[in-house]
Amino acid sequence: VQSHTSQLFELCKDSEEFSVIAATMEETLPNITIKSIQRAQGLFPYQRYYTRKTKIQSEVEDIKEKLLFHGTRGLDPIEILSHQGGFDHRLAGENNLWGPAVYFAEDARFADIYAHHTVNFDKQLLLASVILGDVFDFGTNTCSALQQPPMNIKTQRRCDSISGITKDSRVYGVFDSAQCCPRYLITYSDTNKEQEEEM
């Protein structure tokens, strides 16, 4: 699968890269069968990401770059992977816990709730590189009216991202889509469901 700006390369199941990602998925989603993991290589999203990363590196001591999970629900993740801009926070749904950000989760279990369902009844999640920088932690409090990260009173600089706890999972949000870049498309299914279908 490719476009003029993006390509997907399937990982070998016996590669270390595949094993590391699969292990991360299975930490919180143990009863799944991973069908494929594809590495996304998009020129424009990476250029935007690298430019933003360089800027934040010049302003904070620790950019806190993480690989985090993202579910697209009804939107085919290929739409994000083939789009020149990658993720777009302007398309965020309404009534989010902390405003119209692009949200990511540390746990695959949480992101699984928002997984895209394919025509073959498989599920798909994106694994993305996210620059968190200076994070404002809301804890278990919500702020749906938020339009951008709060100011850091100590540094007199606006935070780069927000974070909070929901459904016992740590979730992050960024309001600048240049701070996140899709890296992998993971296709999987529920092992229990497969076993039921075989019976």
C-alpha positions in Angstrom: 0.0 0.0 0.0 1.5 3.3 -1.0 0.9 6.8 -2.2 3.2 9.6 -3.4 3.9 10.5 0.3 3.5 7.3 2.2 4.5 3.6 2.1 3.7 0.6 4.3 6.3 -2.2 4.7 5.2 -5.4 6.4 7.5 -6.6 9.2 8.7 -10.2 9.2 7.1 -12.1 12.2 10.4 -13.4 13.3 12.1 -10.0 13.4 13.1 -8.2 16.6 11.1 -5.2 15.5 7.9 -7.3 15.2 8.5 -9.1 18.5 9.1 -5.8 20.5 5.8 -4.3 19.2 3.9 -7.5 19.7 5.1 -7.8 23.3 4.0 -4.2 24.0 0.6 -4.9 22.6 0.2 -8.2 24.6 1.2 -6.6 27.9 -2.3 -5.3 28.3 -4.1 -7.2 25.5 -2.9 -10.8 26.1 -5.8 -12.6 24.3 -5.1 -11.4 20.8 -3.7 -12.8 17.6 -1.5 -10.3 15.7 -2.1 -10.7 11.9 0.4 -8.2 10.7 2.5 -5.2 11.7 3.3 -2.7 8.9 5.9 0.1 9.3 4.7 3.4 7.9 7.1 5.7 6.1 5.7 9.0 5.2 7.9 11.8 4.0 5.8 14.9 4.8 4.5 13.8 8.3 8.1 12.9 9.3 9.5 16.3 8.1 6.8 18.2 10.0 7.5 16.0 13.1 11.3 16.4 12.9 10.9 20.2 12.6 8.6 20.4 15.6 10.9 18.0 17.6 13.9 20.3 16.9 12.0 23.3 18.1 10.8 21.7 21.4 14.3 20.3 22.0 15.6 23.9 22.0 13.0 24.9 24.7 12.8 22.0 27.2 15.3 19.7 28.9 13.4 16.5 28.1 11.2 16.2 25.0 9.6 13.0 26.4 9.3 11.2 23.0 7.1 8.1 23.3 5.6 5.3 21.1 1.9 5.4 21.9 -1.3 3.7 20.6 -4.1 5.4 18.7 -7.5 4.1 17.6 -9.3 5.6 14.7 -12.8 4.0 15.2 -14.8 4.4 12.0 -12.0 6.1 10.1 -9.8 3.8 8.1 -6.2 4.3 9.4 -5.0 4.3 5.8 -6.6 7.7 5.5 -4.2 9.0 8.1 -1.2 7.2 6.7 -1.8 8.4 3.2 -2.6 12.0 4.2 0.3 14.5 3.8 -0.2 15.9 7.2 -0.6 12.5 9.1 -2.8 13.1 12.2 -5.1 16.1 12.2 -6.3 17.4 15.6 -8.9 19.5 13.8 -10.9 16.4 13.1 -11.1 15.5 16.8 -14.6 14.5 17.9 -16.7 16.5 20.3 -17.0 15.9 24.1 -13.4 14.8 24.6 -12.1 14.8 28.1 -9.6 17.5 27.5 -10.7 19.3 24.4 -10.1 18.8 20.7 -6.6 17.1 20.8 -5.2 14.0 19.1 -5.3 11.4 21.9 -2.9 8.5 22.5 -2.7 5.8 25.1 0.2 3.9 26.8 -1.9 0.8 27.0 -3.2 -1.1 24.0 -6.1 -2.3 26.2 -7.4 1.3 26.3 -6.8 2.0 22.6 -8.6 -1.2 21.7 -11.9 0.4 22.7 -11.3 2.8 19.7 -9.8 0.3 17.3 -10.9 0.4 13.6 -12.8 -2.7 12.5 -12.0 -4.0 9.0 -14.4 -5.7 6.6 -12.7 -9.0 7.6 -13.7 -8.3 11.2 -10.1 -7.7 12.3 -9.1 -4.8 14.4 -6.5 -2.1 13.6 -4.5 0.3 15.8 -1.8 2.8 15.0 1.4 3.1 17.0 2.8 6.6 16.8 5.8 8.6 17.8 4.6 11.4 20.0 6.6 14.4 21.3 5.1 15.2 24.7 7.6 17.8 25.9 6.4 19.7 28.9 3.2 17.8 30.0 0.4 19.2 32.0 -1.1 16.4 34.1 -4.8 16.7 34.9 -4.8 13.4 36.8 -8.3 12.2 37.0 -9.8 15.7 36.4 -11.3 16.6 33.1 -11.6 19.8 31.1 -13.6 19.4 28.0 -13.6 23.2 27.2 -9.8 23.1 26.8 -8.6 24.5 23.5 -4.8 24.3 24.0 -2.4 23.1 26.7 -2.3 25.3 29.9 0.6 27.6 30.7 3.4 26.4 32.9 3.5 29.0 35.7 7.2 28.3 36.5 8.5 28.6 33.0 5.9 31.1 31.7 5.7 28.8 28.6 2.7 27.0 27.3 2.9 23.2 27.9 3.4 21.0 24.9 0.8 18.4 25.7 -1.7 17.3 28.3 -2.2 14.0 30.2 -4.7 12.3 32.4 -6.0 9.1 33.8 -9.2 7.6 32.4 -10.5 4.0 32.8 -7.3 3.2 34.8 -5.2 4.1 31.8 -2.7 7.0 31.1 -3.8 9.0 28.1 -1.9 11.9 26.4 -3.2 14.6 24.1 -1.5 17.0 21.7 -3.0 20.0 20.1 -0.4 20.3 17.4 -0.5 17.4 14.9 3.1 18.0 14.0 4.0 16.5 17.4 2.8 13.0 16.4 3.8 10.8 13.5 2.3 7.4 12.6 4.9 4.7 12.7 3.1 1.3 12.6 -0.2 -0.1 11.5 -1.1 -3.2 13.7 -3.8 -5.6 12.5 -5.1 -8.1 15.0 -8.0 -10.1 16.2 -9.4 -11.4 19.5 -8.1 -14.9 20.1 -11.3 -15.9 22.0 -13.5 -14.8 19.2 -11.5 -16.8 16.7 -11.8 -19.9 18.8 -15.6 -19.5 19.1 -15.8 -19.2 15.3 -13.9 -22.4 14.8 -16.2 -24.4 17.1 
